[in-house]
Amino acid sequence: MENSSDVPAWLERIPHHSLRIASANLKRSYLRLKALQLYMSEKGECWDIIALQDLPREFAFTQTPGFDLFYWVNREVEENDKPPPPWDSRKKPDTTKVQEDDGAKPKELKLGLVGFYIAQYISSLNWAISRASDGANRELVATLHLTTEDAIIDIHNIYNYENQLNLDELFTYAAGSEHVIFVGDFNIEHPESEKRSRKSLVLGGMMKGANMVCLTPSDEITYSRSLPRKDGLHSSTIDLIFVSKALLDRTPGREGACRVLNVKGFETDHRVTETTINIKPVEAVGVQYLWKLLDHDKLRKAMREALGPLGFLPIKTRAESRQIHSGGVERDGISYRKPSADQATELPPPAPSSAVP
């Protein structure tokens, strides 16, 4: 792709040879969502997949260039559901137009607890998202089924909200596929941490039984109620990344396979984590014309031949040719629009965002 000031920085550094997955708990905070976007634009970071937990309502109305978003909602999203700016806490979204089935009370829009950003250069024909049909994990786990050039990978986005996660059901996800990744807020201490609990041991034993390996270092702080202290007080390792052993040899070493990132706005509570798997996603291919490479002499000649019989004056200057191919002109009630260009490049076509009731 040719460099352009119109292209976001994180799209200029696409690591096509690998799959990079980020995970972040947004704490239902619009400001944390904006901080994550700012980090991507400033640092030039590029992720193929971003697994998000505890989504703010603004997630449904906030675009991130280069990514499609996916989330579940309890009903269809309407324009009047859009929250007011975060600094105007006096206003509340107008939900009066949406009624419950019995018509008694307004039905407030609620987003699911987990969602995804998926890079638009990944073909939409090669991924799908599912969740459990019932049970406690229905609201706590979302699974991205991603077809890569080598295998189908199941990426499970976990949010153990109020410790409601069903670990037995989680084991069936781990054992149900050969290529599996778990990311998210487990709200359970690392199985090898000095602070591990009984649940930590259960989780560790379950993952080991399913041939899963934890990539998150046991001494890496991923959560703290305040700025991390040297004595580790009020700090823990609960945002975890597990991969199946079939994918372990695709990681760039245990240390490089998992990073806990320093993102402004995420200094307290949950940090942003990242994992890298050396496997290539299937990319979408489209065509976008590079008008800057247009041959103006060729354009003027073509326009003279096409418009001459209609009584148009010859195109003699670059300014006139720019006017034609930038938006077209209208004369005597006839519109003339820009012609096709010969120069083109492969570029992923945009795909619509997804909200599934």
CORSUL-V12223 format. One line per field, one symbol per residue. ss: DSSP state (h for helix, s for strand, l for the rest). psi: psi as a letter, one per 30 degrees, with the letter a starting at -180 (. if undefined). burial: 1 if it has 24 or more other ideal C-beta (glycine too) atoms within 12 Angstrom, else 0. Layout:
ss=???
psi=???
burial=???
This chain:
ss=llllllllhhhlllllllsssssssllllhhhhhhhhhhhhhhlllllssssslllhhhhhlllllssssssslllllhhhlllllllllllllllllsllllllsllllsssssssssllslhhhsssslllllhhhllsssssssslllsssssssslhhhlllhhhhhhhhhllllssssssllllllllllllhhhhhhhhhhhhllsssllllllllssllllllllllssllsssssshhhhllllhhhhhsssslllllllsslsssssslllslslllssslhhhllhhhhhhhhhhhhhhhlllllllhhhhhhhhhhlsssllssslllllllssslllllllsssl
psi=kkkkffkkefffhjiffljkklkkjfhhkeeeeeeeeeeeeefgkkkekjkkliklefefgjkjkfkkkklklflkkleffkllkffiffkkkjgffjllefgelkjkkkllfklkkkkffkkffgllkllkfalefeffkkkjjkjafelkkjjkjkjikhhfkjeeeeeeeefflejkkklajfgkkkfglfgkaeeeeeeeeeeefghkkkfkkfgkkfkkfakklefgkglljfjlkkllfffeffkhleeffkkjkjkkfgflbklklklkkikklkklkakkkiffgkjeeeeeeeeeeefefggklkjfleeeeeeefefllkkhgkkklklllekllkkklkkllkjj.
burial=000000010110011001111111111111011111101100001111111111111111110101111111100010001010000000001000010000000000111111111111111101111110000010111111111100111111111110001110111011001011111111111111100000110011011001011111010111110001000000111111111101110110000011111010110111111111111111100000001001010011011000100000001000001001100000000001001000000011000011100
